[in-house]
Amino acid sequence: MVDPTDRSFLPVAVVAPVVLSVLVFLGSGLATGLNPAESLGALIGQSMGRRYNPLISGALGIVPTLLLLGVLRLLRRFDPTRERARAVSWTGLFVIQAIIVWAALEFWPKFLPDRVYPGFPHGLELVIGPLIFAPVALIVLGPAAWFWGRGRISHGGL
C-alpha cells in the first residue's frame, strides 16, 4: 500500500496508536502521584476491563490508519514516484497519533489516580478522537501534504 522502499511505515502505523495510548496512561499515572509500580499496576488492572481500557482506546487509532492506507492505495495511481504519497502517509500518521495523544491526555489525568469515572461526557474523547476527529483531520491535512510533497519534488525532491 505504501512504497515498498518505505517498509518502516506499516509497522509504525499499526503499533503506534496502542503504544502511545499506553505511554500516556503511564505518564498520567506518574503525573497524578502514582509511583511507577502503582502506575503499571493501574495499567494492568485497567487493561483487564472492557470500560476505559487503554489498549482498546489505542487500538481504535488503527481505524483511521486503515482509512489512510486505503487513501494511499488510491494515491499510488496518481503518483508514480510515490514521493507525494510518502508525504501524505507520514503526515497522516502524525495527525492520527497527535489526536490519540490529545484524547488520552484529556481523559487519563482526570481518571487517575483514584480510577473514578469523572462523569459524562468524559471518556467519549477516547472514541470520538480516533473515529471522528482523526478522519476529519486527514481530510483537511492530507491534500495539503499531497501538494506540499509535489512542490518539494519539483524543487529538488524530499
N, C-alpha and C positions, 0 to 999 in steps of 0.2 A: 504494500500500500504506500509505503514511503520508499524513497530511493534506496535500493539495496546497499549502497555505499554508506548509508546513514543508519547502521544497524543498532546504534545506541538509542534510537528514538522509541521503538516499540516497548522494550523492557522498562525504560524510564516512565513512559506514558501509562503503563499498566500498574506499576508498583508505587509510583509517587503519590497518588491520592491517599492510599492507605497509610503509607509511611508518614506523610505529613500530618494526617489526622492523629495518628498515634503520638507523634512528637509534640504536637500542640497540646494534646491531652496531658502528657507527662510534664511539659513545661508549665501548663496551667496549674497542675498539682503542686509543683515546686513553688510557683509564684504565689499560690494561695496559702502556703505554710506547711504543706506536707513535706516530709523528708523523702529522699529518693526511694527508700523501701516502701513507704506508705503510698507514694505516687504509683509505683509499679504494681503494688497490691490492688490499688483502686482500678488501675487499667485492667488487670486480670479479672477482677470481680465484675467490672462494668462490661467487659468483653464476653462474659458468660450469659448476659441477659439479652433480651430482644429489644428493649427500650433503651435509647441513648447509648447505643453500642458504638464506640469509636471506630471499630473495624467496619461495621456496616455503613456508618456515615461516610467513612473514607472510600468504601467500595462504590458508593453512589457516584463518586467522581469518575468512575470508569464509563458511565453513561455518556457524558459529553465528550469523553475521549473517543468513544466509538463513533459518535457523530463526526468528530474531527477526522478520524480515519476514513470515514465514508466520503467526506468532502475532499480529502487528499487524493483518494482514488479517482474522483472525477477530475481534479485539477491536473492529474498526470497526463490527461489527453490534451490539455492546452499548454503545457509547459514541457517540451521535450528535454530541456536541460535539467529540469526538476529543481532549479535553484530557488524559484519563487515558491514552489510547494514546500521546500525546506524552511523558508522563512515563515510561511503560514503554519507549518507544523510546530515549530518551536515557540512561536508567538502564541498560538492557540493553547499549547500545553502550559505555558507560563500563566496565561489568563485563568485557565481552569484551576491550577494549583493556588493561585492568589485568592480566588474565590473560596476554595476549600479552606484555606488558612483563615480567611476573614470569618467564615461561618463558624469554624471551630473556636476562634477567639471570641466570638460573640456569645457562645454558649458555655463552654467548659469552665471559664473562670467564675461564672455565676453558679454553676452546678457544684463545683469543688470548693472547699474540702469536705463539706458536710454530705455531699451526694444527695442533696434535696432538690427536687424539681422546682425551679424558680417561678413557675406558673405560666399560664398561657400569655403570649404566643411563643415563649422561649422553647427552643427545640426545633421549631419549624425551619429555622435558618439552616439546620443541618441537612434538610431535604430540599428546601427551596433554592439554596445556594447552588448546588451542583445540577439540579434538574431544571431550573428556570433561569437563574442569573448567568450561569456559565454558557449555555447555548446562546443567550441574547448577546453576551459579550463576544462570543465567537462570530456572530453575525455582524457585529459592528467592527471588530478589530481584524477579522480575517481578510476582508477586502483591503484594508489599509496595509496589512503585511504583504499581501499579494502585489500591490502596486509599489510598495517600498522595495520589495525584492526585485521587481522589474527595473526600477530606477537604478538600483545598485549594480545590476548586471550590465546595463547599458553604459554605466560609468566606471567600469573596470572590475566588476564582479564582487562577490562576497568575500 
